[in-house]
Amino acid sequence: MSESFAAKELGGVVGKRLIRELRGESVREMQEELLVKKMIATTRMFGQPAKTLQEIKEAVATYTSRAAEKLRRQHSAAKYISVFVVAKSQKNNADFRGEMYSLSATLPIPTAFTNQLIKYAMALAEKLYTKGFVYKKAGVMLSGLVPDSSIQANLFYHSAKNNDRKLMEMIDNINFSQGSDILKFAASGTKRNWKMRQELRSPRYTTRWNELFTLT
Protein backbone atom coordinates (compact mmCIF):
# COMPACT_ATOMS: atom_id res chain seq x y z
CA MET A 1 0.00 0.00 0.00
CA SER A 2 1.51 3.32 -1.09
CA GLU A 3 1.91 6.23 1.33
CA SER A 4 -0.36 8.45 -0.77
CA PHE A 5 -3.14 5.84 -0.79
CA ALA A 6 -2.84 5.22 2.94
CA ALA A 7 -2.83 8.95 3.65
CA LYS A 8 -5.98 9.41 1.60
CA GLU A 9 -7.71 6.60 3.48
CA LEU A 10 -6.62 7.97 6.87
CA GLY A 11 -7.57 11.56 6.23
CA GLY A 12 -5.27 13.43 3.84
CA VAL A 13 -2.53 15.56 5.40
CA VAL A 14 -3.26 14.27 8.91
CA GLY A 15 -3.06 10.69 7.68
CA LYS A 16 0.22 11.33 5.89
CA ARG A 17 1.67 12.91 9.02
CA LEU A 18 0.54 9.91 11.11
CA ILE A 19 2.23 7.45 8.73
CA ARG A 20 5.50 9.37 8.89
CA GLU A 21 5.36 9.49 12.69
CA LEU A 22 4.78 5.72 12.84
CA ARG A 23 7.95 5.34 10.76
CA GLY A 24 9.89 7.33 13.33
CA GLU A 25 10.13 10.54 11.31
CA SER A 26 9.76 13.87 13.08
CA VAL A 27 6.99 15.93 11.49
CA ARG A 28 6.42 18.60 14.14
CA GLU A 29 8.83 20.41 16.40
CA MET A 30 8.25 20.55 20.13
CA GLN A 31 6.16 23.57 21.03
CA GLU A 32 6.71 25.84 23.99
CA GLU A 33 4.59 25.22 27.04
CA LEU A 34 1.18 26.89 26.80
CA LEU A 35 0.83 30.06 28.82
CA VAL A 36 -1.89 30.35 31.43
CA LYS A 37 -4.90 31.99 29.79
CA LYS A 38 -6.33 35.19 31.24
CA MET A 39 -9.81 34.37 29.94
CA ILE A 40 -11.60 31.15 29.05
CA ALA A 41 -14.60 30.95 26.74
CA THR A 42 -16.72 28.17 25.31
CA THR A 43 -19.18 28.91 22.52
CA ARG A 44 -20.93 26.87 19.84
CA MET A 45 -23.48 27.24 17.08
CA PHE A 46 -26.63 25.21 17.70
CA GLY A 47 -27.30 22.21 15.47
CA GLN A 48 -30.81 23.58 15.03
CA PRO A 49 -32.37 26.86 16.18
CA ALA A 50 -33.34 26.90 19.86
CA LYS A 51 -36.66 28.44 20.85
CA THR A 52 -37.30 27.43 24.47
CA LEU A 53 -35.75 28.55 27.73
CA GLN A 54 -34.98 24.92 28.57
CA GLU A 55 -32.86 24.54 25.44
CA ILE A 56 -30.95 27.73 26.17
CA LYS A 57 -30.32 26.72 29.79
CA GLU A 58 -29.12 23.25 28.77
CA ALA A 59 -26.71 24.73 26.24
CA VAL A 60 -25.39 27.33 28.69
CA ALA A 61 -24.94 24.67 31.41
CA THR A 62 -23.04 22.46 28.97
CA TYR A 63 -20.75 25.29 27.87
CA THR A 64 -20.20 26.31 31.49
CA SER A 65 -19.09 22.76 32.28
CA ARG A 66 -16.62 22.82 29.39
CA ALA A 67 -15.21 26.17 30.46
CA ALA A 68 -14.90 25.00 34.07
CA GLU A 69 -12.93 21.94 32.94
CA LYS A 70 -10.50 24.17 31.04
CA LEU A 71 -10.26 26.42 34.09
CA ARG A 72 -9.34 23.55 36.40
CA ARG A 73 -6.88 22.19 33.86
CA GLN A 74 -4.73 25.30 34.27
CA HIS A 75 -5.34 25.37 38.05
CA SER A 76 -7.21 28.67 38.00
CA ALA A 77 -10.42 30.09 39.46
CA ALA A 78 -12.70 32.75 37.96
CA LYS A 79 -13.97 35.98 39.52
CA TYR A 80 -16.48 36.78 36.76
CA ILE A 81 -18.81 34.84 34.50
CA SER A 82 -20.48 36.14 31.34
CA VAL A 83 -23.19 34.52 29.24
CA PHE A 84 -24.26 35.56 25.77
CA VAL A 85 -26.83 34.38 23.25
CA VAL A 86 -27.24 35.20 19.57
CA ALA A 87 -30.80 35.55 18.32
CA LYS A 88 -31.94 35.52 14.74
CA SER A 89 -32.57 39.07 13.60
CA GLN A 90 -36.12 40.22 14.30
CA LYS A 91 -35.92 42.92 11.64
CA ASN A 92 -35.48 40.53 8.76
CA ASN A 93 -36.03 36.80 9.14
CA ALA A 94 -33.86 36.16 6.09
CA ASP A 95 -30.95 37.88 7.85
CA PHE A 96 -29.18 35.14 9.81
CA ARG A 97 -26.31 37.28 11.09
CA GLY A 98 -28.15 37.58 14.38
CA GLU A 99 -28.14 39.98 17.30
CA MET A 100 -26.06 39.27 20.41
CA TYR A 101 -27.23 39.82 23.98
CA SER A 102 -24.96 39.34 27.00
CA LEU A 103 -24.91 39.67 30.78
CA SER A 104 -22.20 39.23 33.40
CA ALA A 105 -22.02 38.47 37.11
CA THR A 106 -19.36 38.88 39.78
CA LEU A 107 -18.83 35.76 41.86
CA PRO A 108 -18.72 36.17 45.67
CA ILE A 109 -15.59 34.03 45.78
CA PRO A 110 -13.42 33.03 42.78
CA THR A 111 -14.22 29.43 41.90
CA ALA A 112 -13.57 26.64 39.43
CA PHE A 113 -16.41 24.42 40.67
CA THR A 114 -18.84 23.56 37.89
CA ASN A 115 -21.89 23.39 40.17
CA GLN A 116 -21.31 26.91 41.48
CA LEU A 117 -20.62 28.36 38.04
CA ILE A 118 -23.72 26.72 36.57
CA LYS A 119 -25.89 28.31 39.27
CA TYR A 120 -24.89 31.82 38.19
CA ALA A 121 -24.94 30.93 34.50
CA MET A 122 -28.54 29.71 34.78
CA ALA A 123 -29.64 32.97 36.39
CA LEU A 124 -28.02 34.95 33.57
CA ALA A 125 -29.58 32.71 30.91
CA GLU A 126 -33.05 33.27 32.35
CA LYS A 127 -32.58 37.04 32.21
CA LEU A 128 -31.31 36.90 28.63
CA TYR A 129 -34.07 34.71 27.26
CA THR A 130 -36.97 36.37 25.46
CA LYS A 131 -39.99 34.28 24.53
CA GLY A 132 -40.64 34.26 20.79
CA PHE A 133 -37.00 34.77 19.81
CA VAL A 134 -35.15 32.11 17.82
CA TYR A 135 -31.58 31.51 18.99
CA LYS A 136 -28.73 30.12 16.92
CA LYS A 137 -25.75 30.38 19.28
CA ALA A 138 -24.75 30.74 22.93
CA GLY A 139 -21.55 31.01 24.89
CA VAL A 140 -19.97 31.32 28.32
CA MET A 141 -16.87 33.31 29.27
CA LEU A 142 -14.90 33.11 32.52
CA SER A 143 -12.59 35.99 33.39
CA GLY A 144 -10.73 37.59 36.27
CA LEU A 145 -8.72 34.39 36.61
CA VAL A 146 -6.56 33.81 39.68
CA PRO A 147 -4.46 30.82 40.82
CA ASP A 148 -6.67 28.15 42.35
CA SER A 149 -4.13 27.68 45.14
CA SER A 150 -4.91 31.18 46.41
CA ILE A 151 -8.55 30.27 47.16
CA GLN A 152 -9.12 29.24 50.76
CA ALA A 153 -11.90 27.05 52.10
CA ASN A 154 -14.82 28.97 53.56
CA LEU A 155 -14.96 28.64 57.36
CA PHE A 156 -18.70 29.37 57.35
CA TYR A 157 -19.55 26.47 55.02
CA HIS A 158 -20.36 22.99 56.21
CA SER A 159 -17.28 20.79 55.83
CA ALA A 160 -18.99 18.84 53.01
CA LYS A 161 -19.17 22.05 50.95
CA ASN A 162 -15.40 22.27 50.97
CA ASN A 163 -15.19 18.79 49.45
CA ASP A 164 -16.34 20.12 46.05
CA ARG A 165 -12.71 20.15 44.93
CA LYS A 166 -12.50 16.37 45.33
CA LEU A 167 -15.80 15.96 43.49
CA MET A 168 -14.53 18.02 40.54
CA GLU A 169 -11.30 16.02 40.42
CA MET A 170 -13.26 12.78 40.32
CA ILE A 171 -15.56 14.00 37.53
CA ASP A 172 -12.62 15.29 35.48
CA ASN A 173 -10.67 12.03 35.88
CA ILE A 174 -13.61 9.87 34.84
CA ASN A 175 -14.51 12.06 31.84
CA PHE A 176 -10.88 12.19 30.74
CA SER A 177 -10.39 8.42 30.91
CA GLN A 178 -13.82 7.24 29.80
CA GLY A 179 -14.85 9.97 27.37
CA SER A 180 -16.34 13.44 27.57
CA ASP A 181 -19.80 13.73 29.14
CA ILE A 182 -19.77 10.32 30.80
CA LEU A 183 -20.52 12.28 33.97
CA LYS A 184 -22.40 15.56 33.66
CA PHE A 185 -24.72 17.78 35.64
CA ALA A 186 -28.45 17.33 35.12
CA ALA A 187 -28.75 20.98 34.05
CA SER A 188 -26.95 20.02 30.83
CA GLY A 189 -29.92 17.93 29.75
CA THR A 190 -30.15 14.47 28.20
CA LYS A 191 -31.63 14.79 24.70
CA ARG A 192 -29.92 18.08 23.78
CA ASN A 193 -31.50 18.51 20.34
CA TRP A 194 -29.76 21.89 20.10
CA LYS A 195 -26.32 20.28 20.06
CA MET A 196 -24.06 20.98 17.08
CA ARG A 197 -24.46 18.43 14.30
CA GLN A 198 -21.50 16.13 13.62
CA GLU A 199 -22.67 14.03 10.70
CA LEU A 200 -19.74 15.21 8.55
CA ARG A 201 -17.07 14.81 11.24
CA SER A 202 -14.01 12.85 10.14
CA PRO A 203 -13.56 9.43 11.78
CA ARG A 204 -11.48 9.50 14.97
CA TYR A 205 -8.99 6.84 13.94
CA THR A 206 -6.45 7.51 16.69
CA THR A 207 -8.69 8.32 19.69
CA ARG A 208 -11.62 5.86 19.55
CA TRP A 209 -11.26 2.08 19.51
CA ASN A 210 -14.58 1.61 17.75
CA GLU A 211 -13.42 3.93 14.94
CA LEU A 212 -9.95 2.39 14.53
CA PHE A 213 -8.97 2.27 10.87
CA THR A 214 -8.82 -1.21 9.33
CA LEU A 215 -7.91 -2.35 5.83
CA THR A 216 -10.62 -4.15 3.88
N, C-alpha and C positions, 0 to 999 in steps of 0.2 A: 504494500500500500504506500503510495507516494505521500510526501509531506503535504503537498498542496491539496490532495484529496482528503487526507485526514483532517487538515485544518478546516476545510470547508464543512466537513461532517461535524466537527466539534465547535464550530462557531466562528469562522473567519480568522481575523487577526488574533483574537483571544485564544482560539484553538491552536494556531501556529505557535504562539508564545508558549502555551502549555507543553506542546511537543518538544520544543527546544529546551525548556526547563527540565523535562523528564530525561533528556539526553545529557544533562549536566552543564548546559550552556547558560551563561548569565545573560538575561534579557533586560533586567532592570537594576539600576544602581540602588544601594541602600539610601533611604530617605532620612532626613533629619527627624528627630522626635517631634511629634505634633505639640504645638504650644497649647496651653490651657486657654480655652475659648472664654471670651468675656460675655458672650450671649449665646443662648442655645434656642433654636427654633425648630418646630416640626410643623409642616404644612403639606396638604395634599389636595388635589382636585378630587371631587366626588365621582364615583363611577357612573352615577345617575343623579340628576338634580334632587336635592333634599327639600322637603316642604314642611316637615313637622318638627316641633321642638325636640321630640325624642331623638330623631335622627341627628339633629345638630348636637345635642348633648352627648350622644354616643360617640360621634366623631371627635368632639373636643376632648372627651375623657380618654379616648384612644391616643390622640396626639399628645395629651398631657403625660400619659404613661411613657410614651416614646421619649419625650423630652426629659423626663425625670430619670430614665435609664441612662441617657447620655450624660446628664448632670452627675449622677453617681459614679459613672465610669471615670470621670476626671476628678473625683473626690471634691466636688463643690456643692454649695447650697445657694439657693436663689432668694433674693430679697423682694423681687417683683415678678408678677405674672401678668401677661397680656394675652387676650384672646381676640381674634378677628374673624369675621365671616365676609364672604363676597357673595352678594346677591345679584341675580340677573337684573339688568337695568329695567326700571319701571317705565322709563320714558319711551323706550322702543324695544319691544319684545324680540325683535330680530337682532338687536345689539347684545352680543354675549360677552362684551368686555367686562361688564359687571361694575358694581359699586361696593366699595369696602367700608365696613363699619368695625370699629375696635374699641375696646375698653381695657383698662389696667387696674390692678389692685396691688397694694403694698402689704406684704405678709408680716404678721406680728413678730415672727422670728424667722430668720432665713432657714430654709428647709430643702431637703432633697427627697422627702417622703412622698410617694405617689398619692397616697390616700389624702394627705393634707392639701397637696396641690390641686387634686381633682375637686375637692370641696370648693375652693375659690374659683376654679375654672367653671364649674357648673353654675355658680351664681352669676358670673359674667356672661355666660352663654344665654341664660334666661333673660337678662337685661337686653342683650343684643337681638334676640329673636323677635321678629315681627310677623304675625300671622298673615298669610296671603302672599308673602314673599317666596321666591324660589331661589334656593342657594346652590352654588356650584363649587364652593371651596371654603375651607376653614383652616385655622392655624393657631398654634400656641407658641408664645415666646417667653423664655425665662431670662431675666437679666438681674443686674446687681449681684453678680456671683462673688462668693467669698469661699475660702477654704472650708471644707466640711469639718476639719479638725478644730476650727475655732468656735464651733457651735457646742454649747454646753447643754446638758440635760436640764430640764425644767424641774426645779425643786417642788413646785406646786402641782405637778402632775402625779397621778398614781404611777407607781413603779412600772406597771405594765405598759403605760404610754411611752416610756423611754425605751421600750424593747422594739419599737418600730424599725430601728436600724437593722436588727437581726432579721426581722421579717422581710425587709427590702433585699437584704443580702441573699436570703433563701430564694425569693422569687427570681432575682436576677440570675442566680446560679442555675436554677431549674430551666428557666427560659433560654439561657445560653447553651446549656448542654442538650436539651430536648427539643428546642425549636421555639421561635418567637410565638408568644401568645398561648403557650401551654397553660400558663397561669395568668389570669388577668382579673381586673376588678369588674364587678357586675355592671358598673356604670358604662363600661365600654360596649355593652350589648352582646347579643349572640348571633343574630341573623346578619346585621350590618349590611343591608342592601345598598347603602351609600358608598361602600368601600370601593376604592379604585379598581377598575377592571384590569385583569392580568392575562387575558386570553392569548395575547401576542408575546408574552414574556418568553425569552429564550430558556431552553432547558438548563437546569442547574446541575451540570455534569459532575462538578467537583465538590458540591456541598450537600447533596441529597442522595442517599443510597438508592432510593427508588427511581432516581432519574439518571443513574450511572450509565454512561455511554457504553454500548455493546455493539460489536460488529455482527451484521446479519448477512 
